[in-house]
Amino acid sequence: MDGRLALVTGATGGLGKAIATGLAREGAAVVVVGRSTARAESAMADIRALVPDARLEPLECDLSSQSSIRRAASEVLSRHDRLDVLVNAAGVFRKERHVTPDGLELTFATNVVAYFLLTNLLLDALKRAAHAGKANTGTIGAPGPAASPARIVNVASRYGNTTLNFDDLQTAKGKYSYLRSRRPQCLPASS
């Protein structure tokens, strides 16, 4: 991972922090995304305690806010022309329904819409990294020693045996179910 750039959402705790730590240990420069700069810097201190030579940079982003996501993506693109790894690992778990200023249900906004929006805003930087990886290949179709295509990793969890209701993606109708809003998994109609 030396010379590679990774961006990890949810890097201030749990699995996201473990992923950011692992990527730093492997030599990647890691953009540590946190809801606040203070949270990102605190996570960076924890990562540096385990990986003293880690190359880290904080990025403030409230993933429930589309304007914050757009600002954060713009900031990343102003500092970096390519991105080798995007890990969408952030998530929230609310037992009660909350609506964001964008008018979206908070869990859906953070756990689903944020992944989609951030990925699309950073897609050109990921494509540049993928193109650079292809340029470093040996024979056609066979990766060379420096080849490493860009990666997008989406981390999700599975709770309950719920299905995605396309007529109510934001769980606005009826009784709110945090299980239904948290895990947008489509199951066959026969399930």
Protein Blocks (a to p, Z undefined) as FASTA:
>chain_A
ZZiacddehklgcjllmmmmmmmmnopacddddfbfklmmmmmmmmmmmmmmbccddddd
dfkbmklmmmmmmmmmmmpcbdfbdcdfbdcddfbdcddfkopafklmmmmmmmmmmmmm
mmmmmmmmmmmmmmmpccehiacfkbccdddddddddedjbdddfklmnopgcjddfklm
mmccdddfkZZ
